[in-house]
Amino acid sequence: MKAENWGRSVVPISYELIRKDAVIIGGGLAGLTAARSLELSDGMSLAVLAPGTGASPYVHGFNIPLHEADSVACFINDTLKSGYYQSESQLVDILCSESLNLPSLLETFGIRFDRGEDGGYKLLRPLGASWPRVASVGNTTGVTIMKRFRAELAARENVTFYNTLRAMRLIMGDEGVANGVLAYDTKRQSWVCLKAKVVILASGGFGNIFPFSTNTDDIGGDGIAMAYEAGVPLVDLEFVQFEPSAAVYPQSLRGKGMITTLFYEGAVLRNTGGERFMLQYGPTGEQVDKDRLSQAIYREIRAGRGTAHDGVFFDATGVGRARLDKSYQLYVKRYADCGIDLAAEPVEIAPAPHTTLGGVAIAPDCSTKLSALFACGEVVGGIHGANRIGGNAGLETLVFGGRAGKAAGRYLSGMDRTPMSSQAWKTRLDELLNFVSSQEKKELLTAKRMVELRTRMEQLLSGSLNVVRCAADLQPAVAGLGEMLAGLDYTAVKDNGPELYRKLRLHNDLTTAYLLALAALERIESVGCHVRTDSVSESGERYRIQIRKGTGGAVVEKVPLS
Ligand SMILES: Cc1cc2nc3c(=O)[nH]c(=O)nc-3n(C[C@H](O)[C@H](O)[C@H](O)COP(=O)(O)OP(=O)(O)OC[C@H]3O[C@@H](n4cnc5c(N)ncnc54)[C@H](O)[C@@H]3O)c2cc1C
């Protein structure tokens, strides 16, 4: 249906204006840590947009070199090696050395890492680590920390949580300066513009744009798309880490990961014929990096040796009931609730997108290319390189969340720029609102069409951007996603409320999928979790694929790593 007849009758967007000094997009561990660390002078205020909890409640623990034989140097070495030397080494140094601050930071909240009877820390050994290194707080590490941080922040008069606001676009003030956030209130179904002097992006990873992932529904492509639209360079988007062992059955557990530290305790993988297929890849079997495990499982399934639900068997029966009950209650209970005894029978798992290692390019203080925009947590890139060690993502949220908050506070207190006038800001906002809601001579975007576009996007992602990739699949994916995105720009919606919101969410997810496909096509060799079956060479060259928005579309560059 053509839109000309009804397009012009659509009313301009109305919105509520909220003025704050700082806005944080995201209420996961990174956003909360940034909020805690952001020092506000008297009279200043902070808004935290937290429409969900993201991946953070699932954090089982953090890597800290607390084992007597371990050291910061060894931790740095493991992290660089596991990342295939594609990380930004300065960021890795910060991550590993500042991990040692965590025990005392958390103790100020009365949170103590688990210790054994001998008084030493209880540490698990993640894949890719030389020593046991994951420190945790029972089985509720992420949840416990989030609760305490949130409670402390909620008690501060100058901090307001907005649990129904989803950020859709950054509002740009002067050239190259982030000056606020355009958000949608999903409860009241209306738009809100937050005017702020500084913005911190902490919206988590984008694994949820895939149809099958371990991520929650509140996270997705918004953060990457918002940064891209505002002109912020993005790096390493092609590095999507798959969780090798996400449940494919039973349905109620679909996407929930089985912890891979169990492979150091006697758990093994078997194909449908009962064969321990990982021994074909080397004598250490399942004790390899997550990316190698994912690739082997993916190939096993593709070769027709998978289970009824397109997975392989994760057999933890060799671990023993006593050990499972003592250290892995969460997983034992999860399956027991579905009538499955982990100590007695194998379960079906397959690789699923889990954490995204690429994202917003940051400096060590979490500043970005835009003035007044800082970023932290899974939405940033450059720390984990081409493969992440389990326990390093949670650590990243606390270390870099703290840095982002401090840097944003310094920015606020030292601001030498005259804030733009309200009238000038409103003009910029109006331009943005007109742009996102433009209805001139456009096709009507029906609900059916939106479903078709999302389904097609998901098919391209799981078909072409899965565990293994090749140019023959990536080229049509780039073309298809690019076409869908361009087509979406030429559609109009029936109303400027829920329909426009749904369109922008789809636009953000499609933008992120398109940029991911572009990056994956550009990196022509296999490295870490980015596996190209058509890879001609592995040069060992250290570079990043950087993408930014140019006047004619996405600009893709190969930038050498220092
Ligand atoms: C199942 C699972 C288990 C994991 N286990 C571990 C582990 O044991 N150890 C480890 O190190 N890492 C682990 N990870 C990875 C780790 O959890 C994440 O990398 C980390 O928690 C990310 O934190 P974050 O604060 O950056 O993002 P998140 O915790 O994902 O939070 C993102 C926040 O942004 C909000 N948000 C998103 N979009 C918008 C928007 N448009 N507007 C406003 N707000 C928005 C979300 O609602 C949420 O509040 C795990 C991940 C998963 C999925």
The ligand as an ORCA input file, in Angstrom:
! r2SCAN-3c Opt
* xyz 0 1
  C      24.163    -16.995     30.132
  C      25.422    -16.204     30.252
  C      26.376    -16.577     31.178
  C      27.552    -15.844     31.321
  N      28.471    -16.223     32.251
  C      29.602    -15.516     32.385
  C      30.560    -15.837     33.405
  O      30.377    -16.758     34.183
  N      31.669    -15.084     33.494
  C      31.911    -14.036     32.652
  O      32.927    -13.378     32.765
  N      30.996    -13.683     31.714
  C      29.875    -14.393     31.555
  N      28.977    -14.039     30.578
  C      29.178    -12.796     29.827
  C      28.779    -11.634     30.744
  O      27.599    -11.994     31.440
  C      28.497    -10.355     29.970
  O      29.520    -10.078     29.061
  C      28.370     -9.175     30.915
  O      27.478     -9.454     31.956
  C      27.897     -7.963     30.148
  O      27.604     -6.960     31.081
  P      27.085     -5.563     30.567
  O      26.742     -4.784     31.773
  O      28.004     -5.012     29.582
  O      25.742     -5.932     29.772
  P      24.432     -6.636     30.296
  O      24.608     -7.289     31.590
  O      23.945     -7.490     29.179
  O      23.446     -5.423     30.522
  C      23.004     -4.629     29.452
  C      22.014     -3.633     29.995
  O      21.653     -2.726     28.962
  C      20.237     -2.678     28.863
  N      19.902     -2.298     27.496
  C      20.089     -2.984     26.354
  N      19.655     -2.270     25.316
  C      19.194     -1.102     25.814
  C      18.611      0.044     25.235
  N      18.389      0.147     23.916
  N      18.266      1.076     26.047
  C      18.453      0.993     27.386
  N      19.012     -0.071     27.992
  C      19.367     -1.108     27.203
  C      19.783     -4.039     29.295
  O      18.430     -4.068     29.661
  C      20.715     -4.250     30.487
  O      20.254     -3.533     31.593
  C      27.789    -14.754     30.457
  C      26.825    -14.380     29.515
  C      25.656    -15.095     29.402
  C      24.621    -14.688     28.378
*
